[in-house]
Amino acid sequence: MNRPDPEEFIPKFRRRQLDEPGFLRKLARFAGRLGAPVVRQLYALYFVFKSPATPKRAKMIILGALVYFFSPVDSIPDLLGPLGFSDDIAVITLVYSQMKAYLTEDIRERAREAAAKLFGK
């Protein structure tokens, strides 16, 4: 049975924002409000999603979390100050904990380096 690629489920108007430049722009814009641990988790999820070794089911779960993060419309609007990202952080943390089986040391290191670069460390 030929299963569709997880990226086919992304609405067309969102596809350009889920590319790497769009992902990096949103992370850079909100990194300070998210905090380094969450930024590392987002990078790790993104790298796991892009890995050819990750099963499609896992990619679908990660995709849901990334789309939720990118979406300006969610349970708690991102523009509501400190509380604005609390729902996003909860979703990211939950999915990150579910994807630990796919987090190789290489992916963890790439996520650490990417977050450190973003925070200027």
C-alpha positions in Angstrom: 0.0 0.0 0.0 1.5 3.3 -1.1 1.0 5.9 1.7 1.0 9.7 0.9 3.9 11.8 1.9 3.2 13.6 5.2 4.0 17.0 3.5 1.0 16.5 1.2 -1.3 17.1 4.1 0.0 20.7 4.6 -2.4 23.2 3.1 -0.9 24.9 0.1 -0.9 28.3 1.7 1.2 26.9 4.6 3.7 25.0 2.6 6.0 27.9 1.9 6.1 28.8 5.7 7.1 25.2 6.6 10.2 25.3 4.5 13.5 25.8 6.3 13.7 29.5 5.8 10.2 30.0 7.1 10.9 27.8 10.1 14.1 29.7 10.8 12.5 33.1 10.5 9.7 32.2 13.0 12.2 30.7 15.4 14.5 33.7 15.2 11.5 36.1 15.8 10.2 34.3 18.8 13.3 32.5 20.3 13.6 34.8 23.2 10.0 34.3 24.2 10.2 30.5 23.7 13.5 29.9 25.5 16.6 27.8 24.6 15.2 24.4 25.7 12.1 24.8 23.6 14.1 26.1 20.6 16.4 23.0 20.9 13.3 20.8 20.9 11.8 22.5 17.9 15.1 22.2 16.0 15.3 18.5 17.0 11.8 17.8 15.8 12.5 19.6 12.5 15.6 17.5 12.0 13.8 14.3 12.9 11.0 15.3 10.4 13.6 15.8 7.6 15.4 12.6 8.3 14.7 9.8 5.8 15.1 7.3 8.6 12.0 8.6 10.4 8.8 6.6 9.8 5.9 8.4 8.1 3.6 7.9 11.2 6.2 9.8 13.3 6.5 12.5 10.6 2.8 13.0 10.7 2.8 13.6 14.4 5.8 16.0 14.2 4.1 17.7 11.3 1.0 18.4 13.4 3.2 20.0 16.1 5.1 22.1 13.6 1.9 23.3 11.9 0.4 24.1 15.3 3.6 26.2 16.1 3.4 28.0 12.8 -0.3 28.7 12.9 -1.2 32.1 14.1 -4.6 30.7 15.1 -4.5 28.3 18.1 -5.9 27.8 21.6 -4.0 30.8 23.0 -3.0 33.5 20.5 0.8 34.0 20.2 0.4 37.7 20.6 -0.8 37.5 24.2 2.5 38.1 25.8 4.1 35.4 28.0 1.0 33.2 27.9 0.8 33.3 24.1 3.2 30.4 23.5 2.2 28.2 26.5 -0.1 26.0 24.3 2.6 25.8 21.6 5.2 24.8 24.2 2.9 22.1 25.6 2.4 20.6 22.2 6.1 20.8 21.3 7.2 19.2 24.6 4.6 16.4 24.3 5.6 15.5 20.8 9.3 15.8 21.6 8.9 13.3 24.4 7.0 10.9 22.0 9.8 11.1 19.4 12.7 10.3 21.7 13.2 7.0 19.9 14.1 8.8 16.7 16.4 11.4 18.3 19.9 10.3 17.4 22.9 11.9 19.0 23.7 13.5 15.7 20.2 15.1 15.6 20.6 16.3 19.3 23.9 17.8 18.5 22.7 19.6 15.4 19.8 21.0 17.4 22.1 22.2 20.2 24.4 23.9 17.6 21.5 25.5 15.8 20.0 26.8 19.0 23.3 28.1 20.2 23.9 29.9 16.9 20.4 31.5 17.1 21.1 32.7 20.7 24.6 33.9 19.7 26.5 31.4 21.9 
